[in-house]
Amino acid sequence: MTEAASRRRGRPPRTESADTRDRILNAARAEFSERGYDKTSVRGIAKAAGVDSALVHHYFGTKEQVFESAIEVAFAPALNAPEALADGPLDGVGERLTRFVFGIWENPSTRTPLLAIVRSAVNNDTAAAVFRRLVASQLLRRVAAQLDLPDAELRAELAAAQLVGTAMLRYVIKVEPLASADPEQIIRRLAPVVQGHLTGP
C-alpha cells in the first residue's frame, strides 16, 4: 500500500465528515454512559457508530481525547453558570447558582450524560483528570472571575464541592431522603451555604 493510500485509509469524503464526527461523539457518550471509562474501547465506540476504528483515531486521537470531546459537549449546559452568576446582585448569587445547577441535574436530557461523566471520573484516574481539567479551566475559573473577591478560586471550588457532593448523593448514590426530596426544598437549604462560600467573610 502506498503512503498516500495509507493516509487516505479510513477517511470519509468531506461532505460526510461532520455527520460522521457527530455520530462518533453520540456513540462515545452512550458507550461511556453504559460501560464507564475503563470498559469502553475505541473499537467499541467505532462499532456503535458504524465506522472503522481508524476514523475515531482520525477525528479524536486516543480514548482519553474521545472522552474529553464527548464530555465537553455533554458538559456544555453547565458552562453557562458564570452568566447565571452575573445576572443579578451579588447577595443572591448562591441561590442563582444552586438553582442553575439543580436545573441541569433535574432535566433528564442533561442529567444522563452528566451521570456518565461523574461515574467515569469517580472510577478512573484518567477520566478524573480530564473532568478536573475541564471543570477547572472552563467553569471554576470563570465563576471566580465573576466574584472579584479575595480567594475567589477557593470560594468557587468550595461552592462547587457543596453542589457536586449533594448531586452525587442525590443522583448517583441515591441516598434517602435526599434522593426523593423536593428540589425546591434542597435549593432553599443549600443556597445560603453556597452563598456563604462565594461571598462570606
N, C-alpha and C positions, 0 to 999 in steps of 0.2 A: 504494500500500500504506500503511495507517495505521501510526502509530508503534507502537501496541500489537501489531499483527500482525508488524511488523518485529522487535520484541523477542522474540516467540514463535517466530520462524522458526528452525528447526534445533534447537529444544529438545525433548527427549523427555519423555514423561509421567514423573512422579516415580518410578513403580514400575519404570521401565526404567533409571533414571539410574545406579544402582550397577553393573549389568551392563554398561551402555554404557561407563562410565568404565574399568572393568577391561578391556574389550575394546580400548579405545583404548590403554591402557597396555601390554597384551600386544603389540599391533601395533607400537607405538612401539619397544619393546625389540627386537623381531625386525627392524624396519627399520634401527635404529641398528647392530645387530649385523652385519647383512648388508651395509649400504651405507656405514656410518660417518656421522659428523655432517654433513659437507659435502654428501653426495649424498642425504641424507634430507630430505624435504619434508613439510610439514603435509598437503598434498594426498595424498602417497603414504601417509602414516600413516592418513589418513581412508579411503582406498580399501582398504587392507589390513584395516581394522577394519569395513568395510562401512557407514560413516556419511558424512554430509556434513562437509566440512572446517570448516564453521561450528561444528559440535559440538566439534571438537578445540579450537578457539579458546575456545569457551564454557567448557569444563571446565579448560583448562590455560593458555590465553593464547598466547604466542609459542612458536616452535620451541625456544628456549632453556629455557622453562619446562616444555615437554613433556619435554625431555631430562632436566631436573633431577628431575621427578617419576618418570620411568621408571628412572633410575639409583638414586634413593633407595630404591626398592623392591628393586632388584637388589643394592644395597649393604648392605641391612639385616642379613644374617648377620654382616658384619664389624663392625657396631656393638656386638656382644656382646663385643668384645675387652677393654674395660675390666673387665668382670666376670670374664673369664678371668685377668686380672692379679691381681685381688683375691682369687681363690680359692686361697690358699696363701702360703707365705713369700716375702719379697722376693728372697731369694737364688735362687729358682727361676723368677723372672718371665720371664727370657729364653727358657727352654725352653717355658714355658706359652704365651707369645705366639707364638713361632715355630711351635709345633705347631698352635696355633689357626689361624694364617694359612694354613699349608700344608694344613691340613684342608679349608679352604674352597676353595683352588685345586685340590686333588686330586679334589674332588667334581664330576663333570660338570655336575650341575644348577646349581651355584653358579659354576662356572668359566666357562661360556658367557656369561652376562650380564656378568661381570667383564671378560672379553676385549673385549666390545663397548664397555664404559666406557673401558678403557685405550686401545684403538685410537683411539677418537674423541678422547680427551683429548690424545693424542700428536699428532694430525694437525690439530687445530683449536683456536685460541686461546679461542674462546667456550666450547667443551666443556671445555677445560682449566680455565678459570676456574670453571665450575660444579663440576667434580670437586674442585678445590682448596678451594672454599668448603665443600663437603660434608665432605671429609676433615678440614679444619681445625676446623670448628665441631662436628661430631658424633663425631669419632673421636679425633684427636690431643689436643685439649684435655681430653677425658675420660680418656685414658690418662695424660696429665701430672698430672691431679688425683689419680690413684691413687698416684703416686710420692712426693709430699711431700718432694722433694729440690731443691737449688738447680738452676737452669736446667732445670726439669722439661720445659718445652715443647721446648727444643732437644734434650734427651735423647730425647723421644718422636719428634721429627722425624728424628733420626739413625737410630733403630731402625727407623722406617717406611721410610726411604730404603734401608736394608740389605735389608729384606724385599721391598719393591716392586721394587728393582733386580734381586734374584735371581729374583723371579717373572717380570719382564719377559724376562730372558734365557732362563728355562726354558720358559715357556708361550707367549710372544708371538714372540720372535725364534728360540727353539728352538736355542740354541747347544749343541752336543755337546762333552763328555759330560754336561754339566749336565742337558740335556733328558731324558736317559734314565736318570739316576742314581736310585737308590732314595731315596724321600722320607725314610726314616729316616736315611740317610747325610747328606743335606742338613741335616736338623734337628740332628743331632749336631754338625756342623761350624759351623752358623750360630748356634745358640743361645748359645754363650759370647760371640760377638761382639755379639749383641743385648743380652745381659746386661750386657756392658761399657758399651754406650751408655746403658742405662737406669739402672744403679746404680754404675758405676765412678767413680773419683775425678775 
